[in-house]
Amino acid sequence: MLRDLSQCYNDTFYTPFSSEVAALTTPRLKTGVTGLDELLLGGFLEGESILVEGLPGTGKTTLGLHFILQGIADGQPGIVITFEEFPAQYYRDALNFGWDLRQLEKDGRLRIIMTSPEVLRGEMERPGGMFDRLTHELGARRVLVDSINFLHKIKDEAGTQRELINHFISGFKRQGITSFLIKDIEGEHISHWGMYSVDCYIRLTFELFRDYQRRRLIEVFKARGQKHIYGQHPFEITEEGVEIYPTSLPTPISVATKDTGQEIRRINSGVAGLDEMLGGGFFSGQTILVAGTSGTGKTNLALHFLARGLENGETCLYFSLEEQGGNLLRHARSLGLDLSGSVQDERLVVLNVPGAGISEGEFLHLLRRYINEVRPQRLVIDPISFLNNIAASPGTAHITFQTMVRILRNAGVTTLCTSEIPEMVWEFKLSDSNLSYLVDTVILLRLVEIETTIRKAIMIIKQRGSSHDRNLRELLIDNQGVRIGEPFLSHEGILTGMTRRRSGREPNKILIVDDDPRMVELIKASFRDERFVLVDCGDGESALRMSVMEEPDLIILDLMLPKLNGFEVCQKLKAEPGTADIPVIMLSAKGETESKVQSMNLGADDYMTKPFSPLELVARVKMILRRSYGKRKHE
């Protein structure tokens, strides 16, 4: 069952004014329908009039009986008024859902009346009439009228029909009764005369999906005096009645800052080398997207993620949308991971979700249900790209994913979602529904061809809240599991699918010359996420020697050095044919114009004053190397 959200809806972010004040002070009546209370942010307002309109067979009467039975459960007896069906038919149809209406009548909590519109109108207008007596004797607070289509027998003109509806609604309100009115429609036409008269207007429809399947949809068009969730939402008629699956949820004021009781901390990915790429691991409670083409190792990463959680004593949940449970366990064993024991003791729950025949709302319903039941610390959804197959449109898939991320963050579950992406040359898409900006971490997997060999590549595209390795590295998978290999430094064009060996000397080598170890470490840290080889020395004589031995592509040279200062080193470098073309960036605590001019006259390519911005230093190095490479290419 879904979690009762009525309490958290009481402090939503909406500021109440005028009619909204009434919504906060008027009691809410639960509908008895799974999901409908969520669409209405708590239920109907007491004493209002509700019109449910829809095609035949969409479930209008069943929805109305839910409303009446929930009132009886809450101590509010109800009346069902029908102009067409005999009570015996209600008894029979209700028993299909396990509802014994005959017994409720015997208990004095329900009355089913078959009458005509003319008789009902006359009895409601007559003080002390049958309707007044019945309401008083039963203590009724809810009424179901099935259906108001028969009012045309009294009046045929649309204007007078509206007046007649208003007359009935006013009579119910004088009695303090919440009225639930049913209206049948034909086709897709909306009848305005009904919706203008009532406080709440709900429409049920059938919609053709994927050209071969029809879905029932519910939409709250109007809810006077209260906020509600807009849009169409799928629903089903099950053995227990109507179940609605909202595809979006409201955001309570506390969601953004809610304390889930879990400390935000780093957690291990379970893959050797991946935590180092991530700057220390994933963050607990975040959502991770692993995107890649078929065969790149997405499920392998997911299994290692779960296995590490199980090693830590955590409870894990796996939403499998392609693999059967047995195949999944065999797959894990091929990687050296034995998950069968965790499945048996229910620390790992594997749920096989059908990839077809399920709506996006049902998926969210299952997700919330199992999060509430299992209380996992780690969750895998493999693959999340199936939302594109079950959603009515890309926009619906996007909203569903957005709602899913909000549910997971509110529950504090660290979630890894895999996404199947098509193999494309020159460009790639992480998903079909622009999901990457909604998640905290994005990992891209690719198949690459290098010297006639197919290899796997991994790259961290995004890691919210932390720096990360920006290198494209090899992903190694064998019977010992998954691990991260060396970066692809000698090739470029891997992401576009047009892999080629880099021209020139790759990667670029930088010689750092500074006698302050702290400054050397600072400079190295500036290039941590870049593709450079860094070497260093601490005096002027060593700088001249290493410039010949290491053949650097660029030298970062401090001005104040032992043995030979920076001016002298630069002058000697530019005087030797073997080192004259090496670009030099001078660093100094001196910001005088004289020092800058002298450095440039000696052949330095740039001059930076300490303290400096690491980002600016990296940018200047790249600019000089591009300029230097272009010059060498044309010589």
C-alpha positions in Angstrom: 0.0 0.0 0.0 1.1 3.6 -0.5 2.3 5.7 2.3 -0.4 8.1 3.7 0.8 11.5 2.6 -2.0 13.5 4.1 0.2 14.8 6.9 3.0 16.1 4.7 0.5 17.8 2.4 -0.8 19.9 5.2 2.4 22.0 5.1 2.9 22.4 1.4 4.6 25.4 0.0 1.4 27.1 -1.2 0.5 30.4 0.6 -3.2 30.3 1.4 -5.4 33.2 0.4 -9.2 33.6 0.1 -10.6 30.2 -1.0 -7.4 28.5 0.0 -8.0 29.4 3.6 -11.2 27.4 3.4 -9.2 24.5 2.1 -6.9 24.6 5.1 -9.8 24.9 7.6 -12.4 22.6 6.0 -12.0 18.9 6.9 -10.7 16.7 4.1 -12.6 13.5 3.3 -10.6 10.5 2.2 -11.8 9.1 -1.1 -10.9 5.4 -0.4 -9.1 5.2 -3.8 -5.4 4.4 -3.8 -3.7 7.4 -5.4 -6.7 9.8 -5.6 -6.1 11.3 -2.2 -2.6 12.2 -3.5 -4.0 13.9 -6.6 -6.3 15.9 -4.4 -3.5 16.6 -1.8 -5.4 14.9 1.0 -9.0 14.2 -0.3 -12.2 16.1 -1.1 -13.3 19.0 0.9 -16.3 18.2 3.2 -19.7 19.3 1.9 -18.6 19.9 -1.7 -20.1 18.5 -4.8 -18.0 16.2 -7.1 -18.8 15.4 -10.7 -17.1 12.3 -12.3 -17.6 12.2 -16.0 -16.4 9.5 -18.4 -17.0 7.0 -21.1 -19.0 3.8 -20.3 -16.7 1.2 -18.7 -14.2 3.6 -17.3 -15.0 2.8 -13.7 -17.2 5.8 -12.6 -19.6 3.8 -10.5 -16.7 1.8 -8.9 -15.0 5.1 -8.0 -18.3 6.4 -6.4 -18.7 3.2 -4.4 -15.1 3.6 -3.1 -16.1 7.1 -1.9 -19.3 5.8 -0.1 -17.5 2.9 1.5 -14.7 5.0 2.8 -17.2 7.3 4.4 -18.9 4.3 6.1 -15.4 3.2 7.3 -14.9 6.7 8.7 -18.3 6.8 10.5 -20.2 8.6 7.8 -23.2 6.5 6.5 -24.0 6.9 2.8 -26.8 6.9 0.3 -26.7 5.6 -3.2 -29.4 7.0 -5.5 -29.8 5.3 -8.9 -32.2 6.1 -11.7 -31.5 3.0 -13.7 -29.9 0.1 -11.9 -31.7 -2.1 -9.4 -30.1 -2.5 -5.9 -29.6 -6.2 -6.7 -27.2 -5.3 -9.5 -25.2 -3.1 -7.1 -25.0 -6.0 -4.6 -23.7 -8.4 -7.3 -21.1 -6.1 -8.9 -19.8 -4.9 -5.5 -19.2 -8.5 -4.4 -16.6 -8.8 -7.2 -14.5 -6.4 -5.1 -15.3 -8.1 -1.8 -17.8 -5.4 -0.8 -21.0 -6.7 0.9 -23.4 -3.8 0.4 -26.5 -5.9 1.5 -24.9 -6.4 4.9 -24.1 -2.7 5.2 -27.8 -1.9 4.6 -28.8 -4.4 7.2 -26.4 -2.7 9.6 -28.1 0.7 9.0 -25.0 2.3 7.5 -26.0 2.4 3.8 -29.2 2.8 1.8 -29.5 2.1 -2.0 -32.6 3.8 -3.5 -33.9 3.3 -7.0 -36.2 6.2 -8.0 -36.9 8.6 -10.8 -35.5 12.2 -11.2 -39.0 13.6 -10.9 -39.7 11.8 -7.6 -36.3 12.7 -6.1 -36.7 16.4 -7.0 -40.2 16.5 -5.4 -39.0 14.7 -2.2 -36.0 17.0 -1.9 -38.2 20.1 -2.3 -40.8 19.0 0.3 -39.8 19.8 3.9 -39.8 16.6 5.9 -40.0 14.5 2.7 -38.6 11.1 2.2 -35.0 12.3 1.5 -35.0 14.5 4.7 -36.3 11.6 6.8 -33.8 9.1 5.4 -30.9 11.5 5.8 -31.9 12.1 9.5 -32.5 8.5 10.3 -29.4 7.2 8.7 -27.1 10.1 9.7 -25.9 10.2 6.1 -23.0 12.4 5.2 -22.2 11.2 1.7 -24.4 10.6 -1.4 -23.8 8.9 -4.7 -26.1 9.9 -7.7 -25.8 7.4 -10.6 -26.3 9.1 -13.0 -27.3 12.7 -13.6 -27.8 12.0 -17.3 -31.4 11.1 -16.4 -32.1 14.7 -15.4 -32.8 15.4 -19.0 -36.2 13.7 -18.5 -37.1 16.7 -16.4 -35.7 19.4 -18.5 -34.2 19.3 -22.0 -32.6 22.7 -22.4 -29.0 23.0 -21.4 -29.6 26.2 -19.4 -32.3 24.7 -17.3 -30.3 21.5 -16.9 -27.6 23.5 -15.2 -30.2 25.2 -13.0 -31.5 21.8 -12.1 -28.0 20.5 -11.2 -27.5 23.6 -9.0 -30.9 22.9 -7.4 -29.9 19.3 -6.5 -26.4 20.4 -5.3 -27.9 23.1 -3.1 -30.3 20.6 -1.5 -27.4 18.3 -0.6 -25.3 21.1 0.8 -28.2 22.3 3.0 -28.2 18.8 4.5 -24.4 18.9 5.1 -23.9 16.1 2.6 -20.9 15.7 0.3 -22.4 14.7 -3.1 -20.7 12.5 -5.7 -22.4 12.8 -9.1 -21.8 10.5 -12.1 -22.3 11.5 -15.7 -21.8 9.3 -18.8 -20.4 10.9 -21.9 -20.0 9.8 -25.5 -16.8 10.5 -27.4 -14.2 13.0 -26.2 -16.6 16.0 -25.8 -16.6 17.8 -22.4 -20.0 18.9 -21.2 -19.6 22.3 -19.7 -23.0 22.5 -18.1 -22.0 19.9 -15.5 -18.4 21.1 -14.7 -19.4 24.7 -14.1 -22.0 23.8 -11.4 -19.8 21.5 -9.2 -16.9 22.2 -6.8 -14.8 19.3 -8.2 -14.7 17.9 -11.7 -12.9 14.7 -12.6 -12.8 13.1 -16.0 -12.1 9.4 -16.8 -11.0 8.4 -20.3 -9.6 5.6 -22.4 -6.5 6.4 -24.4 -4.9 4.3 -27.2 -1.3 3.6 -26.3 1.4 2.4 -28.8 -1.5 1.7 -31.3 -2.4 -1.6 -29.7 -3.2 -1.0 -26.0 -5.7 1.1 -24.2 -5.1 2.8 -20.9 -7.6 4.2 -18.4 -6.7 7.8 -17.4 -8.0 10.1 -14.7 -7.6 13.9 -14.7 -8.8 16.4 -12.1 -9.9 19.4 -14.2 -11.2 21.4 -11.3 -11.0 21.4 -7.5 -12.6 24.6 -6.2 -10.9 25.9 -3.0 -8.0 23.4 -3.0 -4.8 22.7 -4.8 -4.5 19.5 -6.7 -2.1 17.8 -9.1 -2.7 18.5 -12.7 -2.3 16.2 -15.7 -3.6 12.8 -16.8 -2.7 9.8 -14.6 -3.1 6.1 -15.4 -5.4 3.9 -13.3 -6.6 0.3 -13.2 -9.6 -1.6 -12.0 -8.2 -4.5 -9.9 -9.7 -7.2 -7.7 -9.8 -4.6 -4.9 -11.3 -1.8 -7.0 -9.8 1.3 -8.5 -6.0 2.0 -8.2 -4.6 5.3 -9.4 -0.9 5.7 -10.2 0.1 9.4 -10.1 2.9 10.2 -12.5 3.9 13.3 -10.5 3.8 14.3 -6.9 3.6 17.6 -5.1 6.8 19.0 -3.4 6.3 19.6 0.3 8.1 22.5 1.8 10.4 20.2 3.7 11.6 18.1 0.8 14.5 20.3 -0.2 15.9 20.5 3.3 14.4 17.3 4.8 16.7 15.5 7.3 16.4 11.9 6.4 18.3 10.9 9.5 21.3 9.8 7.4 24.6 11.5 7.3 25.8 12.6 3.9 29.0 10.6 3.5 31.1 8.9 0.9 30.3 5.3 0.0 32.3 2.8 -1.9 31.3 2.0 -5.5 32.7 -1.6 -5.2 34.8 -1.1 -8.4 38.6 -1.0 -8.0 39.8 2.4 -9.1 36.4 4.0 -9.6 36.3 5.6 -6.1 39.6 7.4 -7.0 38.1 8.7 -10.2 35.1 10.0 -8.2 37.3 11.8 -5.8 36.5 9.5 -2.9 33.4 7.5 -3.9 29.7 8.2 -4.4 27.8 10.3 -1.9 25.1 8.6 0.1 21.5 9.4 -0.9 22.5 10.6 -4.4 21.3 9.3 -7.7 23.8 8.0 -10.2 23.2 7.5 -14.0 25.5 5.0 -15.8 24.9 5.4 -19.5 26.3 3.3 -22.2 25.7 1.1 -25.3 24.9 -2.6 -25.1 27.9 -4.6 -23.8 29.8 -1.8 -22.2 29.4 -3.1 -18.6 26.5 -1.1 -17.1 25.0 -4.1 -15.3 28.5 -5.2 -14.1 29.0 -1.8 -12.4 25.6 -2.1 -10.8 26.3 -5.6 -9.4 29.5 -4.5 -7.9 27.7 -1.5 -6.4 25.2 -3.8 -4.7 27.8 -6.3 -3.6 29.8 -3.7 -1.8 26.6 -2.5 0.0 25.8 -6.1 1.1 29.4 -6.5 2.4 28.8 -3.4 4.5 25.6 -5.0 6.0 23.2 -2.8 4.0 19.9 -3.8 2.6 19.7 -3.5 -1.2 16.9 -3.5 -3.8 17.3 -4.4 -7.5 14.7 -3.4 -10.1 15.4 -5.8 -12.9 13.7 -4.8 -16.2 15.5 -7.1 -18.6 17.2 -9.9 -16.6 15.4 -12.7 -14.8 16.5 -13.2 -11.2 18.3 -16.5 -11.9 20.2 -15.0 -14.8 21.2 -12.1 -12.7 22.7 -14.3 -10.0 24.6 -16.3 -12.6 25.9 -13.1 -14.2 27.1 -12.0 -10.7 28.9 -15.3 -10.2 30.8 -14.9 -13.5 32.3 -11.7 -12.0 33.3 -13.5 -8.8 30.3 -12.2 -6.9 28.0 -14.6 -5.0 24.8 -12.8 -4.2 22.6 -15.9 -3.7 23.0 -15.9 0.1 21.9 -12.3 0.3 18.8 -13.1 -1.7 17.9 -16.0 0.6 18.2 -13.9 3.7 16.3 -11.0 2.0 19.0 -8.5 2.4 18.9 -8.3 -1.4 15.5 -8.1 -3.0 15.3 -8.6 -6.8 12.1 -7.5 -8.4 11.5 -8.4 -12.0 9.4 -5.6 -13.4 7.6 -6.3 -16.8 9.0 -4.1 -19.5 5.6 -4.0 -21.2 2.0 -3.7 -20.0 3.0 -1.4 -17.1 2.4 2.4 -17.0 4.8 5.0 -15.7 2.4 5.6 -12.8 2.4 1.9 -11.9 6.2 2.0 -11.9 6.3 4.8 -9.4 3.7 3.0 -7.3 5.9 -0.2 -7.2 8.9 1.9 -6.4 7.4 3.6 -3.4 5.8 0.4 -2.2 9.1 -1.5 -2.1 11.1 1.4 -0.7 8.6 1.5 2.2 8.6 -2.3 2.6 12.3 -3.1 2.1 13.9 0.2 3.4 17.0 -0.2 1.2 20.2 1.8 1.5 21.1 1.0 -2.1 18.9 0.6 -5.1 19.6 -0.3 -8.7 17.2 0.3 -11.6 18.4 -1.5 -14.7 17.7 0.0 -17.1 15.9 3.3 -16.4 15.7 3.9 -20.2 12.7 1.6 -20.2 10.6 4.6 -19.2 10.8 5.7 -22.8 9.0 2.5 -23.8 6.2 2.7 -21.3 5.6 6.5 -21.1 2.9 8.1 -23.2 5.4 10.7 -24.4 9.0 11.9 -23.8 7.6 14.6 -21.6 5.8 12.1 -19.5 9.0 10.0 -19.1 10.9 13.1 -18.0 8.2 14.0 -15.4 8.2 10.4 -14.1 12.0 10.4 -13.7 11.9 13.7 -12.0 9.3 12.4 -9.5 11.3 9.2 -9.0 14.4 11.2 -8.1 12.4 13.2 -5.6 11.1 10.1 -4.0 14.5 8.5 -3.7 16.1 11.6 -2.3 13.3 12.0 0.2 13.9 8.4 1.3 17.7 8.8 1.4 18.4 5.9 -0.9 21.6 5.8 -2.9 20.4 4.8 -6.4 22.3 3.7 -9.5 20.3 3.8 -12.7 21.6 2.3 -16.0 20.6 3.8 -19.3 20.8 2.2 -22.7 22.0 4.7 -25.3 22.3 4.1 -29.1 25.7 3.8 -30.7 26.3 7.1 -32.6 29.2 8.5 -34.5 30.3 12.1 -33.9 27.8 12.6 -31.1 26.2 10.7 -28.2 23.1 11.0 -26.1 23.1 10.0 -22.4 19.3 9.4 -22.6 16.3 10.0 -24.8 14.5 12.2 -22.2 17.3 14.6 -21.0 17.6 13.0 -17.6 21.3 13.7 -16.9 20.7 17.1 -15.3 18.4 15.6 -12.7 21.0 13.2 -11.3 24.0 13.9 -9.1 26.6 11.7 -10.9 26.8 10.7 -14.6 29.2 7.9 -15.8 29.6 7.3 -19.5 30.7 3.9 -20.9 31.8 3.4 -24.5 33.1 0.7 -26.8 36.2 1.9 -28.6 38.3 0.4 -31.4 42.0 0.8 -30.9 44.4 -0.9 -33.3 41.7 -3.4 -34.4 40.9 -4.3 -30.8 37.5 -3.5 -29.1 38.0 -2.1 -25.6 35.8 -0.5 -23.1 36.1 3.1 -21.8 34.7 4.9 -18.8 34.5 8.6 -18.0 33.0 10.6 -15.2 30.9 13.3 -17.0 29.5 14.8 -13.8 30.0 14.5 -10.0 27.9 17.0 -8.0 29.6 18.3 -4.9 33.1 17.0 -5.7 36.0 17.2 -8.1 36.7 14.1 -10.1 39.1 12.5 -12.6 38.4 13.9 -16.1 40.4 11.3 -17.9 38.9 8.7 -20.2 40.1 5.4 -18.8 39.9 1.8 -19.8 37.3 -0.4 -18.1 38.5 -3.9 -17.5 36.1 -6.8 -17.0 37.0 -10.5 -16.4 36.2 -13.3 -14.0 37.8 -11.4 -11.2 35.3 -8.6 -11.6 35.4 -5.0 -12.8 38.3 -2.6 -12.4 39.6 0.7 -13.8 42.6 0.7 -16.1 44.9 3.4 -17.3 43.8 6.5 -19.2 43.7 6.6 -23.0 46.4 9.2 -23.3 47.7 8.3 -26.7 44.4 8.5 -28.6 41.7 11.0 -29.2 38.2 11.1 -30.7 37.1 8.1 -28.5 33.8 9.7 -27.5 32.8 10.5 -31.1 33.6 6.9 -32.2 36.4 8.2 -34.5 39.4 7.0 -32.5 42.8 8.0 -33.8 46.3 8.2 -32.4 47.3 11.6 -31.1 49.9 13.4 -33.2 53.1 14.9 -31.6 54.4 13.9 -28.2 51.6 12.9 -26.0 50.8 13.5 -23.3 52.4 17.0 -22.8 55.1 17.1 -20.2 55.5 20.1 -17.9 58.7 20.8 -15.9 58.0 22.7 -12.6 61.0 24.5 -11.2 60.5 25.9 -7.7 62.3 25.4 -4.4 59.2 25.7 -2.3 57.6 22.1 -1.9 54.2 23.6 -1.0 54.2 25.7 -4.2 55.2 22.6 -6.3 52.2 20.6 -4.7 49.9 23.5 -5.4 50.9 23.6 -9.1 50.6 19.8 -9.4 47.1 19.9 -7.8 46.1 22.5 -10.4 46.7 19.9 -13.2 45.3 16.9 -11.3 42.3 16.6 -13.7 44.3 17.4 -16.8 46.2 15.1 -19.2 49.8 16.2 -18.4 52.9 14.5 -17.2 54.5 16.6 -14.4 58.1 16.5 -13.3 59.8 19.0 -10.9 63.1 20.2 -9.5 64.2 22.8 -6.9 67.1 24.8 -8.3 68.4 26.5 -11.4 71.2 24.1 -12.3 68.8 21.1 -12.0 66.4 22.9 -14.3 68.9 23.2 -17.1 69.9 19.6 -16.7 66.3 18.2 -16.7 65.3 20.4 -19.6 67.7 18.4 -21.7 67.0 15.0 -20.2 63.2 15.2 -19.9 62.5 17.2 -23.1 59.5 19.0 -21.5 56.8 20.7 -23.7 56.6 23.6 -21.2 58.5 24.9 -18.2 56.9 26.7 -15.2 59.9 28.6 -13.8 60.1 30.4 -10.4 62.1 33.6 -10.4 63.8 33.2 -7.0 65.9 30.0 -7.1 69.1 28.7 -5.5 72.2 28.4 -7.6 70.8 30.1 -10.6 67.8 32.4 -10.5 64.9 32.3 -13.0 66.3 35.1 -15.2 69.6 33.2 -15.6 67.9 29.9 -16.3 65.7 31.4 -18.9 68.6 33.1 -20.6 70.6 29.9 -20.8 67.6 27.9 -22.1 67.0 30.3 -24.9 70.7 30.4 -25.8 70.8 26.6 -26.5 69.3 25.3 -29.8 68.0 22.1 -28.1 65.9 24.0 -25.5 65.3 27.4 -27.1 61.8 26.4 -28.4 60.5 25.2 -25.0 57.9 27.7 -23.8 58.6 29.2 -20.4 56.1 30.7 -17.9 57.8 32.8 -15.2 56.3 32.8 -11.6 57.3 35.4 -9.1 56.0 37.1 -6.0 57.3 40.3 -7.6 54.7 42.2 -9.6 57.0 45.0 -10.7 56.8 46.0 -14.4 60.6 45.8 -14.6 60.6 42.1 -13.7 57.9 41.3 -16.3 59.7 43.3 -19.0 63.1 41.6 -18.2 61.4 38.1 -18.4 59.9 38.8 -21.7 63.2 40.2 -23.1 64.9 37.0 -22.1 62.4 35.0 -24.1 59.7 34.0 -21.5 56.3 33.4 -23.0 54.3 34.5 -20.0 54.7 36.0 -16.5 52.4 35.3 -13.6 52.4 36.9 -10.1 52.0 34.8 -6.9 49.5 34.1 -5.6 47.8 33.0 -8.7 44.6 31.3 -9.8 45.1 27.6 -10.5 42.4 27.7 -13.2 44.2 30.7 -14.8 47.5 28.9 -14.8 46.1 25.8 -16.5 44.4 28.0 -19.1 47.6 29.9 -19.9 49.5 26.6 -20.2 47.0 25.2 -22.6 47.0 28.5 -24.7 50.7 28.5 -25.0 50.9 24.8 -25.9 48.2 25.3 -28.6 50.2 28.2 -30.0 53.5 26.3 -29.8 52.0 23.1 -31.4 50.5 25.1 -34.3 53.8 26.8 -34.9 55.7 23.5 -35.0 53.1 22.0 -37.3 53.7 24.6 -40.0 57.5 24.6 -39.8 
